[in-house]
Amino acid sequence: MLEVKNLEVAYGKIKAVKGISFDVNEGEVVTLIGTNGAGKTTTLRTISGLLRPNSGTITFQGRDLTSVAAHDIVPLGLAHSPEGRRIFPRLTVEDNLNLGAFARKDKQIANDLEAAFDLFPILRERRAQPAGTFSGGEQQMLAMGRAMMSRPKLLMLDEPSMGLSPLMMKKIMTTVTTLQEQGTTILLVEQNAQAALKRATKGYVLEVGKIVLSGSGQELLASDDVRKAYLGED
Ligand code: ATP
């Protein structure tokens, strides 16, 4: 579904992503893990068209994305729930969700709003509340619900568990599995390696802009290098 090849991205002279390659097949949950500054967010923002690569290719369902504008990428079926949620605080929960459907003209939007409410019932309860009054966990649910409103084939989640309580983190991670079961393919960026690898069909470990290790979620969870560097084990 998604193939990234030899991707390089720089901010001026700072090379953030240094020639990475990975792929995501339909139905998978693929995770990119790595410490701060590894280049995970930069990678997702480049796939979304928010940054342009210096070199390399990004192919989504057979189509090259490297020169497609961000607002034209969403209708192709690729949604991005960004780091830090980026919800619109003064708008209501419902208006935030509807913004996720900005590119759609079909008649299923109301049904998909109900599906987002079914996924996260608190959003239904608080649909008229300004989103800025939500807790971090609730804002994360809203950001994921908003991304789902574009009916993505591939959903990219950037650190959905960041700053959440263990209980809320579990809820968010369980939802990742639910979405996969409902047919959405997922590219998950996480610092919480354990939670991500547990659910991932495949994982890639990024270090200062390079992929240093890859394998199935189970293989990486069992790897000594991953256990020492990312799971805090001796
Ligand atoms: P984190 O988990 O901390 O968000 P990350 O793996 O997502 O880390 P990136 O945010 O992609 O990492 O950052 C990769 C590198 O690019 C870092 O060295 C960072 O300082 C640098 N960088 C990121 N954004 C910018 C920017 N706008 N201008 C200059 N350098 C940047």
Boltz pocket constraint, residues with backbone or C-beta under 6 A from the ligand:
constraints:
  - pocket:
      binder: B
      contacts: [[A, 11], [A, 14], [A, 15], [A, 16], [A, 34], [A, 35], [A, 36], [A, 37], [A, 38], [A, 39], [A, 40], [A, 41], [A, 42], [A, 43], [A, 83], [A, 191]]
      max_distance: 6.0
